[in-house]
Amino acid sequence: MTDRSALPPEIRMGDDVSRAMAHLPRDEASEQIATHLRKFWEPRMREAIIQRVREGDDRVNPLLTSAVHDYLDGDIDREEVSEPSGG
C-alpha cells in the first residue's frame, strides 16, 4: 500500500475526487472530474496533473487520467463551470 502522504498533492487530490465520483457511470464520472479540475483547481495544479498523465505516471488513478483527457478535449460541463461556487 502506498503512503498517501508521500504522493504529490495533485495525485492525492485527484485520487480523492476520483473516489468521490466513482459511483457514477465512467463517462459521466470522467466529465464531472474534468469539470471539477476546470472549476476548482488552480492552473499550476492542473498543469501538474496534466504533465503526470502525459508522462504516464502510473500513480495517477485511471479515472483521473480519463478526466484529464476529457479536460484537454474540452469535454466539461460548461454550465456547471459558469455557476458560482460556495454557499
N, CA, C and O atoms as a DFTB+ gen file, in Angstrom:
348 C
 N C O
     1  1       0.841      -1.182       0.000
     2  2       0.000       0.000       0.000
     3  2       0.887       1.247       0.000
     4  3       1.870       1.324       0.737
     5  1       0.527       2.205      -0.827
     6  2       1.296       3.430      -0.960
     7  2       0.983       4.379       0.188
     8  3      -0.173       4.552       0.575
     9  1       2.037       4.991       0.724
    10  2       1.862       6.019       1.747
    11  2       1.345       7.273       1.044
    12  3       2.083       7.936       0.315
    13  1       0.069       7.590       1.269
    14  2      -0.551       8.730       0.582
    15  2       0.190      10.038       0.824
    16  3       0.227      10.903      -0.051
    17  1       0.779      10.187       2.004
    18  2       1.472      11.445       2.297
    19  2       2.719      11.620       1.431
    20  3       3.221      12.735       1.285
    21  1       3.215      10.535       0.862
    22  2       4.395      10.610       0.004
    23  2       4.032      10.965      -1.438
    24  3       4.913      11.272      -2.240
    25  1       2.747      10.925      -1.770
    26  2       2.313      11.241      -3.127
    27  2       2.282      12.750      -3.346
    28  3       2.019      13.510      -2.414
    29  1       2.551      13.184      -4.577
    30  2       2.418      14.611      -4.880
    31  2       0.971      15.071      -4.651
    32  3       0.041      14.283      -4.824
    33  1       0.777      16.325      -4.268
    34  2      -0.572      16.792      -3.927
    35  2      -1.580      16.638      -5.053
    36  3      -2.746      16.339      -4.792
    37  1      -1.163      16.835      -6.301
    38  2      -2.118      16.724      -7.401
    39  2      -2.615      15.284      -7.577
    40  3      -3.748      15.064      -8.004
    41  1      -1.774      14.315      -7.251
    42  2      -2.200      12.918      -7.324
    43  2      -3.132      12.600      -6.152
    44  3      -4.167      11.960      -6.339
    45  1      -2.772      13.039      -4.961
    46  2      -3.632      12.810      -3.782
    47  2      -5.013      13.429      -3.979
    48  3      -6.032      12.771      -3.773
    49  1      -5.036      14.695      -4.378
    50  2      -6.312      15.389      -4.550
    51  2      -7.127      14.777      -5.686
    52  3      -8.340      14.604      -5.573
    53  1      -6.449      14.455      -6.766
    54  2      -7.136      13.833      -7.896
    55  2      -7.711      12.477      -7.539
    56  3      -8.792      12.115      -8.004
    57  1      -6.997      11.732      -6.720
    58  2      -7.484      10.438      -6.264
    59  2      -8.723      10.614      -5.386
    60  3      -9.671       9.835      -5.483
    61  1      -8.715      11.627      -4.536
    62  2      -9.879      11.908      -3.685
    63  2     -11.112      12.222      -4.534
    64  3     -12.196      11.696      -4.282
    65  1     -10.943      13.071      -5.527
    66  2     -12.059      13.442      -6.400
    67  2     -12.527      12.219      -7.189
    68  3     -13.729      12.011      -7.356
    69  1     -11.596      11.420      -7.665
    70  2     -11.951      10.221      -8.437
    71  2     -12.753       9.236      -7.597
    72  3     -13.729       8.655      -8.071
    73  1     -12.339       9.054      -6.359
    74  2     -13.091       8.148      -5.470
    75  2     -14.490       8.685      -5.211
    76  3     -15.444       7.911      -5.135
    77  1     -14.627       9.995      -5.073
    78  2     -15.938      10.598      -4.814
    79  2     -16.888      10.444      -6.009
    80  3     -18.106      10.410      -5.831
    81  1     -16.345      10.352      -7.205
    82  2     -17.171      10.252      -8.419
    83  2     -17.289       8.821      -8.941
    84  3     -17.995       8.577      -9.919
    85  1     -16.617       7.892      -8.311
    86  2     -16.542       6.520      -8.820
    87  2     -17.894       5.816      -8.876
    88  3     -18.033       4.817      -9.583
    89  1     -18.892       6.311      -8.149
    90  2     -20.215       5.679      -8.161
    91  2     -20.989       5.974      -9.441
    92  3     -21.979       5.303      -9.735
    93  1     -20.548       6.963     -10.199
    94  2     -21.215       7.351     -11.438
    95  2     -20.760       6.458     -12.593
    96  3     -19.699       5.839     -12.508
    97  1     -21.550       6.382     -13.674
    98  2     -21.051       5.699     -14.875
    99  2     -19.739       6.353     -15.305
   100  3     -19.563       7.563     -15.156
   101  1     -18.824       5.552     -15.836
   102  2     -17.458       6.020     -16.107
   103  2     -17.399       7.316     -16.934
   104  3     -16.665       8.237     -16.577
   105  1     -18.159       7.396     -18.025
   106  2     -18.105       8.597     -18.862
   107  2     -18.583       9.834     -18.104
   108  3     -18.002      10.913     -18.223
   109  1     -19.651       9.662     -17.324
   110  2     -20.175      10.773     -16.541
   111  2     -19.185      11.182     -15.447
   112  3     -18.960      12.370     -15.212
   113  1     -18.603      10.189     -14.786
   114  2     -17.621      10.476     -13.737
   115  2     -16.432      11.235     -14.316
   116  3     -15.960      12.208     -13.728
   117  1     -15.958      10.785     -15.465
   118  2     -14.814      11.433     -16.093
   119  2     -15.116      12.887     -16.427
   120  3     -14.293      13.768     -16.178
   121  1     -16.301      13.144     -16.994
   122  2     -16.673      14.523     -17.320
   123  2     -16.814      15.371     -16.058
   124  3     -16.392      16.527     -16.035
   125  1     -17.403      14.801     -15.016
   126  2     -17.572      15.553     -13.770
   127  2     -16.219      15.895     -13.137
   128  3     -16.034      16.988     -12.600
   129  1     -15.285      14.957     -13.205
   130  2     -13.947      15.224     -12.670
   131  2     -13.259      16.291     -13.509
   132  3     -12.625      17.196     -12.965
   133  1     -13.377      16.194     -14.831
   134  2     -12.788      17.211     -15.713
   135  2     -13.367      18.586     -15.401
   136  3     -12.643      19.582     -15.382
   137  1     -14.675      18.635     -15.157
   138  2     -15.333      19.886     -14.801
   139  2     -14.794      20.407     -13.470
   140  3     -14.539      21.600     -13.312
   141  1     -14.627      19.499     -12.529
   142  2     -14.075      19.878     -11.221
   143  2     -12.661      20.451     -11.380
   144  3     -12.323      21.462     -10.763
   145  1     -11.849      19.808     -12.201
   146  2     -10.490      20.315     -12.436
   147  2     -10.543      21.743     -12.961
   148  3      -9.794      22.606     -12.503
   149  1     -11.421      21.989     -13.913
   150  2     -11.526      23.313     -14.528
   151  2     -12.059      24.352     -13.542
   152  3     -11.598      25.493     -13.512
   153  1     -13.035      23.937     -12.741
   154  2     -13.711      24.900     -11.873
   155  2     -12.942      25.202     -10.586
   156  3     -12.942      26.339     -10.115
   157  1     -12.297      24.203     -10.025
   158  2     -11.746      24.374      -8.682
   159  2     -10.219      24.316      -8.575
   160  3      -9.654      24.848      -7.619
   161  1      -9.559      23.696      -9.514
   162  2      -8.104      23.571      -9.391
   163  2      -7.420      24.795      -9.973
   164  3      -7.797      25.280     -11.040
   165  1      -6.425      25.286      -9.276
   166  2      -5.649      26.410      -9.790
   167  2      -4.815      25.920     -10.985
   168  3      -4.505      24.732     -11.082
   169  1      -4.458      26.826     -11.879
   170  2      -3.741      26.427     -13.096
   171  2      -2.469      25.604     -12.851
   172  3      -2.190      24.675     -13.610
   173  1      -1.702      25.924     -11.815
   174  2      -0.467      25.151     -11.567
   175  2      -0.773      23.702     -11.223
   176  3      -0.050      22.798     -11.641
   177  1      -1.847      23.472     -10.460
   178  2      -2.229      22.097     -10.116
   179  2      -2.725      21.360     -11.359
   180  3      -2.402      20.189     -11.560
   181  1      -3.507      22.042     -12.189
   182  2      -3.970      21.410     -13.431
   183  2      -2.787      21.046     -14.308
   184  3      -2.725      19.941     -14.846
   185  1      -1.860      21.959     -14.452
   186  2      -0.684      21.676     -15.286
   187  2       0.126      20.511     -14.724
   188  3       0.650      19.693     -15.481
   189  1       0.230      20.435     -13.403
   190  2       0.997      19.346     -12.785
   191  2       0.354      17.999     -13.062
   192  3       1.061      17.040     -13.370
   193  1      -0.977      17.896     -12.962
   194  2      -1.620      16.603     -13.204
   195  2      -1.605      16.280     -14.693
   196  3      -1.461      15.116     -15.067
   197  1      -1.751      17.281     -15.543
   198  2      -1.652      17.052     -16.990
   199  2      -0.276      16.497     -17.328
   200  3      -0.164      15.538     -18.092
   201  1       0.760      17.086     -16.771
   202  2       2.123      16.622     -17.037
   203  2       2.311      15.177     -16.571
   204  3       2.934      14.375     -17.267
   205  1       1.780      14.850     -15.412
   206  2       1.907      13.476     -14.905
   207  2       1.196      12.484     -15.821
   208  3       1.703      11.391     -16.074
   209  1       0.026      12.868     -16.314
   210  2      -0.699      11.996     -17.243
   211  2       0.089      11.845     -18.535
   212  3       0.223      10.735     -19.051
   213  1       0.608      12.943     -19.061
   214  2       1.398      12.882     -20.307
   215  2       2.644      12.016     -20.152
   216  3       3.065      11.342     -21.092
   217  1       3.227      12.042     -18.960
   218  2       4.422      11.222     -18.705
   219  2       4.081       9.764     -18.412
   220  3       4.974       8.919     -18.340
   221  1       2.791       9.466     -18.244
   222  2       2.379       8.098     -17.962
   223  2       2.625       7.666     -16.528
   224  3       2.863       6.487     -16.267
   225  1       2.570       8.603     -15.599
   226  2       2.779       8.288     -14.183
   227  2       1.735       7.266     -13.737
   228  3       0.538       7.556     -13.732
   229  1       2.186       6.079     -13.366
   230  2       1.253       5.003     -13.020
   231  2       0.596       5.181     -11.655
   232  3      -0.226       4.357     -11.254
   233  1       0.947       6.238     -10.946
   234  2       0.289       6.521      -9.667
   235  2      -1.012       7.296      -9.855
   236  3      -1.786       7.450      -8.909
   237  1      -1.256       7.785     -11.074
   238  2      -2.473       8.540     -11.352
   239  2      -3.618       7.556     -11.556
   240  3      -3.527       6.637     -12.370
   241  1      -4.696       7.762     -10.807
   242  2      -5.892       6.936     -10.909
   243  2      -6.362       6.897     -12.372
   244  3      -6.411       7.941     -13.022
   245  1      -6.709       5.715     -12.901
   246  2      -7.151       5.629     -14.301
   247  2      -8.359       6.517     -14.617
   248  3      -8.455       7.055     -15.720
   249  1      -9.271       6.675     -13.671
   250  2     -10.415       7.553     -13.896
   251  2      -9.954       9.008     -14.000
   252  3     -10.485       9.768     -14.809
   253  1      -8.991       9.391     -13.204
   254  2      -8.428      10.736     -13.284
   255  2      -7.707      10.937     -14.616
   256  3      -7.788      12.014     -15.208
   257  1      -7.014       9.926     -15.082
   258  2      -6.354      10.005     -16.388
   259  2      -7.385      10.284     -17.478
   260  3      -7.181      11.141     -18.339
   261  1      -8.488       9.552     -17.428
   262  2      -9.568       9.765     -18.385
   263  2     -10.106      11.192     -18.282
   264  3     -10.361      11.838     -19.298
   265  1     -10.275      11.676     -17.066
   266  2     -10.785      13.029     -16.848
   267  2      -9.820      14.088     -17.372
   268  3     -10.254      15.105     -17.913
   269  1      -8.542      13.866     -17.219
   270  2      -7.557      14.819     -17.752
   271  2      -7.679      14.879     -19.273
   272  3      -7.602      15.959     -19.859
   273  1      -7.868      13.738     -19.905
   274  2      -8.054      13.728     -21.362
   275  2      -9.347      14.459     -21.734
   276  3      -9.373      15.208     -22.711
   277  1     -10.418      14.246     -20.965
   278  2     -11.662      14.987     -21.201
   279  2     -11.425      16.484     -21.055
   280  3     -11.881      17.272     -21.883
   281  1     -10.719      16.872     -20.010
   282  2     -10.414      18.286     -19.787
   283  2      -9.668      18.868     -20.996
   284  3     -10.017      19.938     -21.495
   285  1      -8.658      18.162     -21.447
   286  2      -7.860      18.646     -22.575
   287  2      -8.677      18.713     -23.863
   288  3      -8.424      19.560     -24.720
   289  1      -9.659      17.816     -23.996
   290  2     -10.530      17.803     -25.177
   291  2     -11.692      18.782     -25.053
   292  3     -12.463      18.951     -25.998
   293  1     -11.826      19.433     -23.888
   294  2     -12.906      20.379     -23.669
   295  2     -14.219      19.723     -23.287
   296  3     -15.271      20.360     -23.335
   297  1     -14.164      18.443     -22.905
   298  2     -15.367      17.722     -22.502
   299  2     -15.666      17.992     -21.023
   300  3     -15.417      17.159     -20.152
   301  1     -16.206      19.183     -20.776
   302  2     -16.576      19.585     -19.422
   303  2     -18.000      20.102     -19.458
   304  3     -18.533      20.391     -20.529
   305  1     -18.613      20.218     -18.305
   306  2     -19.961      20.767     -18.179
   307  2     -19.816      22.285     -18.067
   308  3     -19.607      22.822     -16.979
   309  1     -19.927      22.951     -19.184
   310  2     -19.700      24.402     -19.220
   311  2     -20.733      25.168     -18.388
   312  3     -20.426      26.217     -17.823
   313  1     -21.936      24.649     -18.318
   314  2     -22.959      25.289     -17.496
   315  2     -22.558      25.246     -16.020
   316  3     -22.710      26.234     -15.301
   317  1     -22.050      24.107     -15.579
   318  2     -21.605      23.962     -14.189
   319  2     -20.426      24.890     -13.898
   320  3     -20.367      25.512     -12.838
   321  1     -19.499      24.979     -14.835
   322  2     -18.317      25.831     -14.638
   323  2     -18.736      27.287     -14.468
   324  3     -18.105      28.026     -13.713
   325  1     -19.793      27.706     -15.161
   326  2     -20.212      29.104     -15.082
   327  2     -20.988      29.433     -13.817
   328  3     -21.155      30.606     -13.484
   329  1     -21.467      28.409     -13.101
   330  2     -22.207      28.628     -11.851
   331  2     -21.250      29.041     -10.740
   332  3     -20.151      28.496     -10.640
   333  1     -21.654      30.005      -9.895
   334  2     -20.798      30.366      -8.762
   335  2     -20.666      29.201      -7.779
   336  3     -21.560      28.364      -7.651
   337  1     -19.549      29.176      -7.107
   338  2     -19.269      28.132      -6.114
   339  2     -19.569      28.638      -4.716
   340  3     -19.673      29.841      -4.479
   341  1     -19.704      27.706      -3.809
   342  2     -19.843      28.073      -2.400
   343  2     -21.268      28.331      -1.991
   344  3     -22.214      28.141      -2.755
   345  1     -21.386      28.771      -0.758
   346  2     -22.723      28.952      -0.215
   347  2     -23.023      30.320       0.230
   348  3     -24.126      30.587       0.707
